[in-house]
Amino acid sequence: MLFNDVIGQDLVKKEFQKNAFTGRIPHCQLITGPEGSGALPMAIAYARLIICNSLSDNSESCNLKVSEIKHPDLHFIFPVANNQDVKSKAISSNFISKWRDFVFHNPYGSLFDWYNSLGIENKQGKIGKDEAEDLIKKISLKPFEGGWKVVVVWMAEKMNATATNKLLKLVEEPPKNTLFVFVAEDDSLLMDTLVSRCQKTVLNKIPSSLIKKALKYKGFSDELANKASIESNGNYNKALSLVKGKENDIIFEGWFQSWVRSAFKVKKKREAVLELIVWSKTISKEGRETQKQFIKYSLETFRQALMVNYGLKELNYHSLSSDFNFKVFSKFIGGTNIEEISSELEKAYLYVQSNGNANMIFTDLSLKLTRLIHKN
């Protein structure tokens, strides 16, 4: 993974290259950015530069090992959970072959994509105590090739308190020539003491022009690349999903349409409440990560409806199927209800994440939506 493989983010690339070539390498680097902005490939490209630039020779071999996620001085930590293959004490090293495959085929992939590849979409992965203890053992060894060691912690916000405290001790007193790179989408979920120890770099959403260029380079037509680059809102992973016609958004679209249609009907047809109860029960049977992804999808759809309602059509990149009149729907979303709708969705997301009763969460959310959707 080279910096040339990372789409855009040129200022960050220059910053990291300067760090490496001047020897001003922090012991802890935090890279944050929204989903699909390239935080993981950026972290790997930076790790490659740090590790391979520190060697006087054999850099070609070093670059190859890093690209294949096989370099002995490059360590990865990521959220995991027990599955069919690993039935107890799940730690990253037990999933390293799947991780290599994931990074190779989808370096811009989301946490949801990763869970799907592990077959744990019905569970919530974590970075726990066992993970931190395993890393402490590895990091105590000298570098295999005599240069730098780099530890990349992907989706660092999934660390629990015990793991964070153990890693914090390493960050505060790091072994010589060791760099920790924490990658996060929401650094507000990280412990303040950890964030304060790191040099923070923020990635922006990728411009649509660069996403279009990347998609065309992969062989997609100009028309398809243009549409996906606009609709993806700076998320390259989302753009790839759109051009490849992945199923999740199609499923979410159907759920969303059924949901708001039933919510609209309740005002004139009280028995439509039963439809919402049945809908909530259906969603509650899905895995928690799927439920969370649907809530995020709904948040984005309501936001787009607001933009259409206010005439910001040039900014609108959301499209639903032709049998759903998005323009009519958008008239019900405005300044009088968007904040409350967003707040209720965000609370539902947190309740699902906290393992609340999904049926109760979605039933309550649905009943509130019937009131809020008619408030504008």
Phi, psi and omega in degrees: 000116180252165176299332177295339179277350180267127183282122177067214178056041186297323181296321179293318178302315180296320179298314181292321178296320178297317178303313185292316186282337178265351180080008179270070184260120179291156178280345179218123180239128176250121177249118179242151179179153180295161179307136177081008181271347176100025182296319180293308178300328177295317180297318181291319178297320178294317178300317179300316181296317181294312184290311187282333178287340182276354182261139182284335180212182176061028183293329179296316177296320179297313180302319180295316180297318179294316180300327180269006182055045181232009181285130184293344180258008176247117184244143180238142171232135181207162182294135179219168174206160178300142175220198183297328183271323180243104189266351178205157177047059181289122173225161187303320183299337178282349182240017189296327179293320177292324179296317178302315181296318180297311182295321181295316185272334184210068182297339178265009184298154181270172176299322179297319177298318180297314179299321178297320180293334178273347184075030180238031183297343178269003179238169174247116180289165178208166171246107190247192184302314182301324179297313181296319180294323178295320180293320180304320179295316182293318187286343180286343179281153177290154177304137182294326183251013172081001180255232180266154168250140179232132176246118178256119178253105183270139185055055185300338179293351177272003175288135173277174186298320181296314179296318180300314181297321179292318179289329179300322178296322177293319181294322181289326179229069185288147172299157181300141178053048178233127179245129173258126177243110178265128181246125184216151172268329181226092184286351176292343179273354179273153178296132183304322181296328178287313181302320182294339180274351187251153169275122188261134176231132184250128174266145177263167172300149183279131178303143183300328180297323180285325177295317179300315180299318180294321180291320178295324178297329178280355175103005179280151183295160180300317182295313181294318180296320180295314181297313182293324181294327179282314184289338185282347177053048175081007182253105184294325177298320178295320179298318178297321178298320181293315182287335180268356177063044180295155191280332188305312182295327178295318178295313180299323179299316179296317178299316183296315181297316178299320183297305184288329177296316178294321180297321178294321185291335186302324183300322181256342186223092188300332181293349177294344176301324179298324178298320179293324178294317178295318179300314181298320179295322179296313181295325183294341180278349179281164176294154184297324179294323176295318178300316180295319178296323179294320178298318178296320177299316181295318177304314181294322181293318177296322179296320179292324178298320177300317181295320178294318180299325181269010174079017180269055187297328182293342179264352184280124180235014182260134179224128175254174184297158188296339182274005176243116183280092185295326182294318178293316179301320185296335180295342180268359181244116182209194183296338182280344182225348186296323181294318180292319178299313180298318180298317181293322178294318179295321177294319178299321178301314180294322179295318178296316180298330180271014178065034175289171179290108187298321180298315179293320181298312183284330175294314179298316179298319181295317180294323177292324180297323180300327178280313186291327185290340178259008185278335184284000000 
